[in-house]
Amino acid sequence: MNQNTCVIAGGGPAGAMLALLLARSGVQVTLLEKHADFLRDFRGDTIHPSTLQILDELGLAEEFHKLPHRKAHSLTIRTDDASLTIADLSSLKGKYQYIAFVPQWEFLDLLVNTAKRYPNFRLVMEAEVLDVIREGNTVRGVRYRDASGEHELLATLTVAADGRHSDVRRAAGLVPVEHSAPMDVLWFRLPREPTDPADPFLRVSTGRLMVSINRETYWQLAYVIPKGGFDALRAWGVDALREPVAKLLPFLKDRVGLITSFDDVSMLSVALNRLRRWHRPGLLIIGDAAHAMSPVFGVGINLAVQDAVAAANLLAEPLSAEADIPESLLARVQRRRTPPTVITQLAQRVVQNLLIRPALSEGGKPVRIPAVSRLPVLGPLARRFIGLGVLPEHVRSPVKSHQA
């Protein structure tokens, strides 16, 4: 049986960032990742100015910008009649005035490889959490299974950052409150030609929505469908996907035939939920495990990273002293991060109800979207909300461990 100060389940943005921050603060930390690698193509990957600022504070901005990426200084919606700017980040206060589109596995590799430079960090891949270890009412670690068998890992603090289907959350008996989401998303890719549009955009038409992300050599595409509608679409055949894609994005008309079947498509079941309580004695839950976010605004990664920074700011010092963490301190993490979570989810629900739900309803309604960036009050609010979020965090956890 191994002993660690902190064990983190889940190598996504929240878990990887928290592991890095705690490792540099001298905490003995183990990161458990369920999969064999981080290479999962169809995941959120918009790195907003708030996260870019955190990378800058960690001295990682230069390394990050060496990764293959594309900068977007504004967010655009294209309707049948017009192209409208929803948020112009070029006048956002601060060093970073753009969103960076980077494949999430590149971002996670950067965080984890940086954490590996610290001798008190350990990464275990293909590690599936089976249960939590309890001592009375207190969580004292996890039981997990990897390629070599089952193991027990004791820890002063256990952190669940293992996503919306969290194994740790389930083992702890915590169930989030669900808020309805009107859509699911079909992700797929098609080749990109030099004459195609350059910038990412949202394409909206009556009854149809689609997101297009430029990956230089290919398009990463997200076709939005009504909630629970995938089985019916699949029953109609692959042309039921090809035809609307060609109508929404005519420049792809000669390529939609490359979608040979629904085996070329990855379906994301959209969820919007939040735990009432993010903690138990010895246990903290952050990121998607605490609050699954809608894809609206593309802020999921950034909320998760902000959770990790807030947790490290409050917990790194006592953890580095190997002190027991009172539950009241874990509650402070939740109090800090609840307002931005609630406000962001409320904004996502407003967009879902006013734009997405009507557009996807049977018969569809004509889409009318105001040019928000031109409005004297809403423009700056949208710019700050999308770029920086409601409560941007800054790295304040101490540096106590030296890189190997």
HELIX and SHEET records of a PDB file:
HELIX    1   1 PRO A   13  ARG A   24  1                                  12    
HELIX    2   2 PRO A   49  GLU A   57  1                                   9    
HELIX    3   3 ALA A   61  HIS A   65  1                                   5    
HELIX    4   4 LEU A   89  SER A   91  5                                   3    
HELIX    5   5 GLN A  104  ALA A  115  1                                  12    
HELIX    6   6 ASP A  167  ALA A  171  1                                   5    
HELIX    7   7 PHE A  230  TRP A  236  1                                   7    
HELIX    8   8 ASP A  239  LEU A  248  1                                  10    
HELIX    9   9 PRO A  250  LEU A  252  5                                   3    
HELIX   10  10 VAL A  256  LEU A  258  5                                   3    
HELIX   11  11 PHE A  262  ASP A  264  5                                   3    
HELIX   12  12 GLY A  287  ALA A  289  5                                   3    
HELIX   13  13 VAL A  296  GLY A  298  5                                   3    
HELIX   14  14 GLY A  300  SER A  320  1                                  21    
HELIX   15  15 GLU A  327  VAL A  351  1                                  25    
HELIX   16  16 GLN A  352  ILE A  356  3                                   5    
HELIX   17  17 ARG A  357  LEU A  360  1                                   4    
HELIX   18  18 VAL A  372  ARG A  374  5                                   3    
HELIX   19  19 LEU A  378  GLY A  387  1                                  10    
SHEET    1   A 6 PHE A 121  VAL A 124  0                                        
SHEET    2   A 6 VAL A  29  LEU A  32  1                                        
SHEET    3   A 6 ASN A   2  ALA A   9  1                                        
SHEET    4   A 6 GLY A 149  ALA A 160  1                                        
SHEET    5   A 6 THR A 138  ASP A 146 -1                                        
SHEET    6   A 6 GLU A 128  GLU A 135 -1                                        
SHEET    1   B 6 PHE A 121  VAL A 124  0                                        
SHEET    2   B 6 VAL A  29  LEU A  32  1                                        
SHEET    3   B 6 ASN A   2  ALA A   9  1                                        
SHEET    4   B 6 GLY A 149  ALA A 160  1                                        
SHEET    5   B 6 LEU A 283  ILE A 285  1                                        
SHEET    6   B 6 HIS A 279  ARG A 280 -1                                        
SHEET    1   C 3 THR A  46  ILE A  47  0                                        
SHEET    2   C 3 ILE A  99  PHE A 101 -1                                        
SHEET    3   C 3 ARG A  70  ALA A  72 -1                                        
SHEET    1   D 7 SER A  83  ASP A  88  0                                        
SHEET    2   D 7 SER A  74  ARG A  78 -1                                        
SHEET    3   D 7 PHE A 201  SER A 205  1                                        
SHEET    4   D 7 ARG A 208  ASN A 214 -1                                        
SHEET    5   D 7 TYR A 218  PRO A 226 -1                                        
SHEET    6   D 7 MET A 183  PRO A 191 -1                                        
SHEET    7   D 7 SER A 266  LEU A 268 -1                                        
SHEET    1   E 2 VAL A 177  HIS A 179  0                                        
SHEET    2   E 2 LEU A 272  ARG A 274 -1                                        
END                                                                             
